[in-house]
Amino acid sequence: MVWLVVFITHLNPNKIHTELVLVLCPSFFLSRRTGLYSVQSRLKNASGKPPYHCYNSRDELDELLMDEYWTEVENITLSGEGKGDAEPQEVVQLKLPDEGEQEKAWLTEAGLATLFDESASDPEDMMGLLFTLTRTQAAAVEKRFETIRKRNKQHHIPDVRDIFKLPGTLESKVSLPQVVGQGNGAGPSEQSVSEPETDINLELSFSDQALIYKVDSKASSEALTDTDDKLPNFKLSRDKTGLTKMGDLSPQDMKKVHRLVLIEMTALFDTAGIDLKAHKAVKLKVKESGLFGVPLATLLEQDQRRQPGTKVPIILQRLIFHIEEEGLDTEWLLRIPGSATRVKVIAYVMKPTMYVCILTYVSCWQAVHVELEGKFYEGLFSWESLKQHDAASLLKLFIRELPHPLLTVEYLIAFMAVLKLPTKTQQLQALNLVVLLLPESSRDVLKALMEFLQRVIDHKEQNKMTLNNVAVVMAPNIFMFKGFRNKISMQQELSMATETANIVRLLIRYQNLLWTIPKFIMNQVRKQNTENQKKISKERAMRKLLKKIAYDREKPEKQEKPPSEVRAADSSSQGVIRVQAPQFSKVSMAVQLTEELQASDVLSHFLSQKSSVSVKREDLCLYEIGGNIKERCLDEDTYMKDLLELNPSAKWVIKWIIQR
């Protein structure tokens, strides 16, 4: 129940007077969609349920459902205005780099700075990367390079055609299989499970698939409204060499993945004629300690000193745990704001003959916020007294109070541009690439958040929070970083509302796909590693030759493989692989290699032999190490014989992994 204090000032020509009216009224919200202030009761009706009536299982985001979005926006605005006693912080400043500078920044991030600055990096590494590029990826690099070359005509820069040397047409470079899953964007409703699933092609470059689609449908294009309304049942086709998820690779290979994914994402948008202008974040003065309003990297550093290996901030983990501990069946979970504690002016309404100033008691949990900051790490905070809706509000506050947006300033525009692509397949592929580009800390937090939101949705029959409901409530918290609303017009905000909600829908619905590294990217990483190994082998051969010349008097020694490599080669040729587990045993384990042998079978065999090992199965991983990959944690469905054919020089090692 909320008291409204209304000051009505009459603006008549002959007299001006003010009336004060005290009104008992439900809370209300401002709809920027209509520009009017409306009142909506949060009081329970006779049945004991809040009078919200937009619970539905449809896939489309209708106008009634989007009212929840604007309610959440106003809750955010009001809660933010109540922190007058909090320490003031700078807001994110967005800056578009000058023409030419953006292209240089892009090439540098892609590991191709040597194209415009010979002293920037190792030219051999650059050539190894260029050697792996597809036709469309090379075109994306060429486009950025040409922009720089035109701006630097006075300097001698090699002609781009001499660098790439990619003869022939697209048809001779790329095979043209049918691109699956494009259709017209139609798909099952949110509750449907009977619709056929559509495979996502991870073997052919996404940008090549988009180009094939563009060539095949010159005279027709899908309406974006159609593709926005339905969410098809996409699934990943199984790969015998195993799927690769984020976190499965070594930092060295992840660096290669980042560069290739950046080039691929840009090529995909180029194919659709979408020019991405990435913003550059201006450095801010930020908090160096605490829980809320602290950069993720800083927060993780302080958490890792307490719990080594932490990937998701402890406070976020604890808030999620508390919400789930209270039960996910609570109606309108995430939608209902926290408890009320203060008075604020929330609206000014101009009418022809009067000026109305409205004040209300506003939702606020700043007291809990402050208490958490002071007592959380000491273990003195009373979680029993924290209400579930307050915990949910604090979780949303944590996300939007980050000094840099969770989706990052650099890639926020790319996330927004995803829905401009013509098919749902391409949108999902682009979203996959942008997620992979996020910094590790942002990516891990986003994944933990999406997994939690899916668990909330799994209880939709009880809590009335469907995929659509959760998406519209969470979208402004994820996309509206500090000071965001001051940087855009009302019209821009209106157009962004449905777009951001749809992006959150995709992030939640397809999270099992989005954190997967496409196979064609993995193949390019393997190819690049192979090229680098050839370079190293040549250098070794040259050193041996020089050594032979210098010590010509000595009898040349016969080159022999290390005993371990000889044993590995002999074992695999005899139908046996040797698996090491240095953390648990000094003796390697022999496993019979068959057509059906999977990574899960190797782990089961290991645990059956090592009964003294007190480690849970889910905490173990079989790693592929060496050969054309640095290190890779294997998907348990990986077929070992197929992977051995792909990487015959690999070693197999079982490791204990820490998951936090």
Secondary structure, DSSP 8 states (H G I E B T S, - for coil): -EEEEEEEEEE-SS-EEEEEEEEEE--EEEETTTTEEEE---S--TTSS-S-------SS--HHHHHHHHHHHHHHHHHHHT-TTS-------EE---TTHHHHHHHHHTT-GGGT-TTSS-HHHHHHHHHH--HHHHHHHHHHHHHHHHHTTTS----HHHHH---S-HHHHS-----TT-TTS----TT---S--EEE--SS-HHHHHHHHHHHTTT----HHHHHH----EEE---TT--EETTSB-HHHHHHHHHHHHHHHHHHHHHTT------EE------SSSSSS--HHHHHHHHHHHSTT--S-HHHHHHHHHHHHT-TTSTTTTTS---EEEEEEEEEEEETTEEEEEEEEEE--HHHHHHHHHHTTTT---GGGS-HHHHHHHHHHHHHTSSS-TT-HHHHHHHHHGGGSSSHHHHHHHHHHHHHHS-HHHHHHHHHHHHHHHHHHTTHHHH---HHHHHHHHHHHHH--TTGGGTS-HHHHHHHHHHHHHHHHHHHHTHHHHTEE-HHHHHHHHHHHHHHHHHHHHHHHHHHHHHHHHTTTS--------HHHHHHHHHHHTTEEEEE-TTT-SS-EEEE--TT-BHHHHHHHHHHH-TT----GGGEEEEEEETTEEEEE--TT-BHHHHHHH-TT-EEEEEE----
